[in-house]
Amino acid sequence: MPPPARIPPLCTPPVSPLTPPPEPPTGHSLLAGKTVLVTAAAGAGIGFATAWRCAQEGAQVAISDIHERRLHEAASRLAEIIGEPPLAVLCNVTVESEVQTMIDATVERYGQLDVLVNNAGLGGETSILEMTDEQWLTVLDVTLNGTFRCTRAALRHMTARGSGVIVNNASVIGWRAQAGQAHYSAAKAGVMALTRAAAMDVADSGVRVNAVAPSIAIHEHLAKVSTPEFLEQLASREAFGRAAAPWEVATVIAFLASDYSTYMTGEVVSVSSQHP
């Protein structure tokens, strides 16, 4: 198979960067022979960039999402890049039966599941003074409970075979205070704690669980649901004067998924250039 094509830039950061994004690095077969499942991989964000990065590193890739049209569009884009269509499974991570179907379909298609990347999450911007129970519970159910459901289902398979890696997508908001983000902050802090606890539960089974905590990665979906002023404010805090490109987060995820990080478990790796 020819080497995957370079992924095009999908969105330009809203501020003029002090340092422009570099070109994505070429693959080095870090994940050769492994099967990687990425949730919420439709669209143009970190999930799709992670699927692309893992494929470039030699992995067999499966993707899932709740949006059927966007999921199949993402699968078609990946097929053009990697030369063959990935498995694409519709999945709402708030529904246990759909989560189990996603895991089962991946194992049936590829014979194994080596890496799960929990990327599904939901945010919003609402002051806690106006936040409703429904808003709070919806963000928690997708972002934290969804990560739990997918992790549990994948770990049952991984522990039985004695190997595997889970990489969760957390956020620096799990550490840093930001107005209007009480539900999202709580959910992402929960993902961090879940990562650490799950890692201890399965360490003796040869399975590792880690997380990344990005600051801000600009992509088309985020740009649609946030104001340019808000994104500019966030990006201006970064040392490079720009937001991350989604692939820059994906490269760290690929590292954690690979055998280059075999001594790391229960860790949350900040993917950020933010200064105080």
N, C-alpha and C positions, 0 to 999 in steps of 0.2 A: 504494500500500500504506500502511495506517495506520502511525503510528510504533509500534515494538515496545513492549510493556508493560514496566513496571518488573520486574526480576527480584526475587523475594522473597528475604529472608534465609534461608539454608539451614542455618545453624548459629550458635549463640550462643557467643562466646568464653567460656572457662571462668573468667575473672576479671571483676570489676566494673571497667569501663574508666574511666580518668581522663577520656577524651574518647570519647563514643560514635561509632560509624561514621557518616559523613555519608550522605546519600542519593546513589545513583549519579547521575552527570551525564547529561544527555540527549545524544543523538547529534548530531554535527556533520558527518556525511557524510565523515569522514576516509578511509574506504575504499570510497567509491562507485565502482562499476565494477570492483572487484577480486574475485578468487576466493581464499578463505582456507581452507586445510585445517588442522584442529586434531587432533592425535593424543591419545589417552586422554581423550576429551571426554565420556565417559559419567559418570553420577553427579552429584556436587554440588561438585566441586572447581574448581581453576583452569582446567582444560580446558573444562568446560562454560561457566564464566563468560566465558572468552575467546571461545568460539563465539558466545555471546549478545552480548557487547560488539562483536565484529566485525560481526555482523548489524545491530546498532543503528547502527553507523557506515556502513551501506550496502553491506556486502560480501555476495556470494554465499558461502554457508558449506558446507563439507563436514566431516564428523566421522568419526573412527575410534575403535575401542576393541577390546580382546580379549574383552570380556564382551558376548555377543550380546543378552541381555535388557536389560541396562542401556543398551546402545547404542541400541536401538530406543525405550526409554523416553525417553532424552535427545532423540532425534530428534522424538518426539511433543511433548515439552515445547517444543522450539524452534519446531516448526510452530505451536503455539498462540501463541507470542510474536511470531514474525516473519511469520506468515501463510502460509507454505508449508514443506513438509518439506525439510530439507537432505539432501544425499547422505550416507548412513551406510554405512561400509565396515568389515567385520570385519577386524582386522589385528593380528597378533602381531609386534611390531617386532623380535623375535629371529629371524624367518624372512624371508630375503631375498625369496623369491617373493611373499609376502604384502605386503611393503612395495612392491614394484614394481606389484603389482595395485592397491594403494591409490592410487598416483600416477597410473597409467594410467586408472583409473576416474574420478578427479577431472577429468583433462584431457578425457576422452571426454564427461563430463556437461556441463562448463562451457566447454570449448574452450581453457582455459588454466589455469595455476596461478600465481598472483601471489605468494601468501604461504603459507609452511609454518610452523606453530607446533609445535615438537617439545616436547610436554608429557609424553610417556610416561616413567615412571620408577618405580623400586621401591626402597624403603628397608628399614629394620629396625633393631633395637637389640640388638646383641650385642658383648660385649667381644672384642677381637682375640685374647685368650687362649683363648676358647672358639669362635671363628669357624671354621667348616669351609670347605674349598675350595669346596664346593657353594654355601654362602651367599655367599661372596665373588664367585664367578663369576656367579651368578644376578643379583645386583644390578648388577654391571658390564655384563653382557650386555644387560639391559633398558635401564639408565639411560644408559650411555655408548655401547655398541655399537649399541643401537637408534637413538640420536640420529645416530650416524654413518651407519647404513644409510639412514635416511630423508633425511638431508641429501644424501648422495651421489645418491640417486635423483631428488630434487627438483632438485638443481643441474644435472644432465644436461639436464633440460627447460628450466630457467631460463636457463642459459648459451647454449643454442641459440637462444633467442628474444631474448636480450640484456637481460633485466630480471627482477627478482624479489627477494623478501626472505625470509630465514629468521630466525625468532626462537626461540631455545632457552630452555628453562626450566632454569636452573641452581639454585643455592642459596647462601646465605651460608655454609653448611656447607663449601662449597668453599674458603672463606677462613679460617673460624673453627674452632678445635678444639672437639670435643664428644665426650665419652666414649660408647662404644658405636656409633660411627658411622664406623668406619674404611673400610668398603666404600662406604658412601654418600658420605662425604667425598671419597674418591678418585675415585669416579665423577663427582661434580659438579665437582670441580676439573678432571677430564678434559674435561667438557663446556665449561668455560670456555676451556681451551686449544684444544680443537677449534674453538670459535667464532672465536677469533683467527686460527688458522692457515687455516681454510676461507675466512675473509673475505679474506685476502691472495691465496689461490689464484684467487678469482673477481672481484676488484675491477675488473679490466680488462674484464670482461664485463657490467658494469652491474648486478651482483647484490650485495646487501648481506647480511651475516650478523651478527647481534647476539644478546645474551642478557639475560635478567633473572635476578636472584639474590634471590628472596624470603627473608625470615627465617622467619616463621610465618604461615600463612593457615589458619584453622580451617574445616573442612568436615566433612560427615557421615562420609566414609570415614576421614579422619584420626582423628576422635573415636572410631571403632570399633576402630582398631588401636593406639591409644595410651592410656595411663592419664590420667585427669583431673589427677592430681598432676603428671605430666610436662608436660602441656600448660600447666598453670597456671604451672609454673616458667619455661617458655619465654616465655609471654606477659608475665609479670611483668617481664622484662628490657626490654621495649619501652617507649619513651618515653611512648607514649599509654596504657600500662597495659593494652593489649589486643593480640590478634592482628589481622592484616589480614583483612578480608573478601575472599573470592576475587576479587570484581570489582575491588578496588583494585589487585591485581596485573594483572588483565586490561586495565585502562585503560593501563598502561604498555606492555604488549605491543602494544596497538592503536596507540599512539604510534610505537613502533619499526617497526611494519608499514606505517605511513603515510608520505606524502610530507612530513610535518613533520620527518622525521629523515633526510633524504637525504644528509647529510654524515657520518652515523654508520655505521661498520662496524668489526667486530672489537671492539666494546665490550660490557662486562658491566655492566649497570645494577642497582645494589642497590635493592631495594624493601623498605625496612626502616626502622624507627624505633628500632632497638636502640641503647641507650647502653652505654658501657663497663661 
